[in-house]
């Protein structure tokens, strides 16, 4: 059977796989990136081909801070930004600099499954804590803090992957107060912060930071193109210092200086703002269509319409083995991610994650119809 090769995954031809959490190549901004590259090259600055400054180019950080200040409606200081090679790299570097094997980290239950893989690579002890429609449940977290002493709490506060929920402003404040009381860092994975389709989410976690304990992680993977491998950490300069002076950057220089120079032009030319608006309109249409189709064709599924991000987190009745249903999905050429994959506790067996980011409306509707045959 012929397969379509997609980064990180191989899709059999004719399949509709809701497990894919990335944009389709058809909507990636090739022409816009070409325009930005030409703009940057015409400036004749050979420094973009040199080792970069450890914190990231001052020019790029200034341009990025101006873009984020407009999007957040809050001031962003370029000295509070550290340029990364994306959130996965940032997480790995945080673990390298702040943890040792056997240390404890607390994650939400469910959590991003590939972050769990990074923590496993560093041989960390992972403790799960539950969330609800308002995000991380503070009382449950404090119960765990009374038993464990984590180096950090890893949270996906805005349009959570996989759950789609957003941590309320009140809980963000309480989470910061707990970090002060129990002495831990907050690592906020905010890759979907700028992908809001209904109401605007609360401000990024760093704006709730009163004691220099929050590392807010952002990325161009979801708002421009994942292949750029470019992102940022937004935090107090005292928290950024260990990253800036670490041996990795002392040897190799800043992360992705060439790509950041091109993205600098993407922002300067207004391309990033225009493309972000296109993505929000595109995904808004898709999520409305898919949620409507799910309610029509699979009424047994329970879910909350996501206000942003990429995913619909849904569940069937207790006792259902969703993972076991993947055998049936192959017969109907449709796929999804089982909830157990996002569990640090080997649970969530009756949950599934569906992504609306990869396919257009027509294929989304076709895929839901196929999925309904599995859940009869």
N, C-alpha and C positions, 0 to 999 in steps of 0.2 A: 504494500500500500504506500503510495506517495505521501510524503510528509512536507508540511510547510515548516521551515526552520525559523524559530523565533528565539530571541535571546533568552537563555535560561530554560527553554522548554521547546519540545518538538511536537507540533500539532499535526495529526493525521489529516490528510486532505478531506474536506467535506465535513469535518467535525466543527462543533461549536463548543468551545471549552471555557466555561465561566470561571475556571481556576486561574486564568491568566490575568495577573494584576499589573498590566502595563499598557501603554497606548499602542494602537496598530500603526505600522509604518506609514500607512496612507495619510495620517494626520500629522506626522512629524515634520517640522518646519525646515525642510532642506533648502528651499529657495531663500527663505529668510536668513538662514545661517550662511548661505553663499554671499548674500548681500552684506552681512555683517563682517565676514572674513575679508571681502574686497575693501570695505571701508577701513578696516584695521591695517591691511597690508599697504594701502596707498599712503599711510602715514609714514612709512619708511623707518619705523622704529625697530631696530634689530634686537633691542633689549627683550622683546617678547619671546625670543629664542634662547635666552639665558636662563641660568638657575634663578628662581624667583626668591623674593624676600620671604622669610619663614612665616610671617603672619599673613602673607598675601600682599599683592601689589597695593600700595597706598591709594593709587588712582582707582583701582577696581573697587577697593573697600569703600571709597567715597561714593562712587557711582552706585554700588549696591546699597549703601546706607540711604541714599536719596530715594531709590526705588522702594525700599522697604518702609521708609518713613511715610511715603505716600500711601502705600498699601495698608499699613497698620494704623494710619492716622495718628502716629506717635513718633517722636524723634528717635532715630537710631544713630548712635555715635560710631563712626568708622573704627575707632580704637577699641570698640567692644565686639568687633567681628574678627574671626579667624577663619581663613579659607581652607576648606577641606576637599577631599576627593569624593564627596558624597556622604550620606549618613552612615552607610555600612562601614566605611573606612573610619569615620569619626567614632563610631561605637567601638571598633576594634582598638583604636588609639586610646580611648578613655579607659578601656579595660587594661591595656598595656601599662598606662601611667598610674592608674589608681588602684589596681587590684593585684592580688597574687592568688595562685591556686588554693581553693578551699574557702576563699572569702564568700560572703553572702550578698546577693543582690535580690531585691524584691521586684517582681513584675506583676502586671495586671493579668487577671485570668478572665478572658483569653488575652494573648499577647501576640505580637508579630513573630511568626515562627522562625524567620531567618535571624532575628535578633537572638532568639533562644539558641540558635546554632553558634553564633559568635560567643555567647556566654559559655557554651559547652566547650568551645575551643580553648577558652582560658581556664577551664576546669573550675568554674564558679558554682557555688551552691545557689540554686534558684528557688525562691519561695514565691508562690502565687498568692494574690489577694484579689477578691472579687470586685467587679464593677456593676453598675446599673445604668439606666438611661441618662444619668447625670455624671457618668464617669466613675472614677475610682471612689469606692466607699471608704470614707475617712475613718469611721469607727472600726471597720474590719482591719484596715491598715494598722491602726494603733495597737490592736490586739497582737498583731504579728510583730510589731516593733518592741513590744514588751517581752517577746520570746527570742527575737533575733536582733542582731546589730549589723544591718546592711551597710555596705560601702556606698551604695546608691540605690535609689528607686528609679526604675525605668518605666516611663509613662508615655503613652501616645495620647496626649490630651485633647487633640482636635481632630474630629472625623476619624476616629480610632480604626486601626487595622487590626482585627477584622470587623469589630462590632459597629463601627460607624458613629458611636456616641461621642459627645463632647463634654469634657470636664467643665463644670460650672465655675463661674468666677469665685463664688463663695468657697467651693472646695479647693480651688487653686490657692486661695489665701490660707486655708487650713493646712494644706499640704506643706506649704512653706514653713508655717509655724511648727509643724511636726519635725521638719528637717532641722530646725534650730534646736528643738527640745531633745531630739535623739541623735543629732550630729551625723547626718548623711547628706550626700549630694542628690540632686534631682536631675536626672537626664531625661529631657523632654524631646521626644521624636516628633517634630512638627512638620513633617513633609507635606501634609495636606492643609496646612494653615491657610493658604491662599486660594484653595479650591472650594469656596463656599457657593452653594447654589440657591439657598434660601436666606435665612437670617445670618448676619455676620457673627462669627464665633467670638468668644472673649479674646482679649489681647494675648500674645504669646506669653509663655510661663515666665520668661525673664523679667517681665514688667511687674510681676508679683514678688520678685526677689528682694527681700529686705536685709539679707545677711550674707550675700555672695555665695550662694549654694546652688544656683540653677544654671545648667548648661542647656540652652535652647538650640536644637539642631534643625537646620533648614537645608533645602536641596533644590537644584534646578531639574532633577529627574522627573518630577511630576508636572512642572510648570513650563518646561522647555523641551528637554530631551534627555532620557536616561543615559545615553551613550556618552554624554559630556563628562560624566563622573565629576561633578562639581557641586559643592555645597558650602555651608558655613556653620560655625558655632557662634552663637550670640550670647555673650556672658560678660561679667565684670572682668576687667583686664587682669586682676589677680588670679582668676581662674584660668585665663588663657595663657599665662606665663609658662606653665609646665609644658604646654604643647609647643610653644614658640622655641623654647630652649632645648627640647628633647634631642637625643642623638640622631634620630631618624631625619629630622629636618636640618640639623647641623651638618649632616653629611650630604643630603640630597636637595636642600633648599626647599622653597615653598611648594605646595601641592598644586599641580596643574596650572602653572603660570601662563602657558601658551593658550590653553582653552579659556582661561579667565579673561585674557585680553580680547578674545573674540566675543565673549559674552558681554564684556564691557561695551562693545559696539552695539550688541543686541539691545542693551538697555538704553544707551545714548540715542539710538535712532528711533526709539519708541516701539520697537518690534516686540519686546517682552510684554509690555502692557497690552498691546493689540492682540498678541497670541494668547495671553492669559484670558482675555475677555472671550476670545473664540473658544477656548477650552471649556470655560464655565458655561457658555451657551450650549455647546455640543453635549457635554455631560449632563447638563440639566435636562435636556430633551431625552436623553437615553434613560436616566434614572426614572423619570416620570413614566415613560413607556414600559420599562421593565417591571416596575412596581405594580402598575395596572395589570399587566399580563399575568404576573404571579398571583395576584388576588383572584383573577378570573379563572385561571387554569389549575392552580394548586392551592385551593383554600385551606388545606391542612397546614400549610406553612405559616408560621407566625413571625412577623418582622416589623421593624419600625423604618419608615422611609428615611434614608440618610439625607442630611442637610448639606453634605459635601463629601469629598474624598472619592473613593473608587468602588466601595463595597456595600453589599446588602448582606447583613448577618441574620440568618433565619434559623428557626428550629422546628422540629417535629415533636410529637408527643414523647414523654419520658419513656425510656426503654427502647427507643428506635436506634438501630445501629446504622447510622448514615454511611459510615465507611464501607460497610458491607454492600451498600447499594451501588457502589462504583462498578461492581461486576455487571450489573444490569445496564448502567449508563453506556457501557461500551457497545451494547447491541443497538442503542439509539443514537450513537455518535454525538454524545453530549457529555460534559464533565463539570466538576466543581471541586472545591477544596473542602474536605471533611473537617469538622470542628476540632477533632482530637489533635490535629496537626498544630493548633494554636494553644494547646493546653500544656502547662508546665506540670500538671498533676494527673495526666493520662485520663482526663475527663472530657466533657463537652461532646459526648458521642452522638447526641441527637441534634447537633448543630451543623450548619454548613455555611460556607462563605461563597457568595456569588459576586463576580465582578462585572460591571457594566462598561468598563473603560476600553476594552479591546475591540468590541464589535459595534457596528452601526445598528440603528433601530430595527431594520428588517431582520437581521440575523439574531438580534436579541429576542425578538418575538418568536422566531422560528425555534430558537434554543429552548425557550420556556415551554413551548408546545411539546418538544421532545422530552424535556424533563418531566412534564406532567405524566408521561407514559410510565416513567420509572416510579413515581410516587402514587400510583393508583392504589 
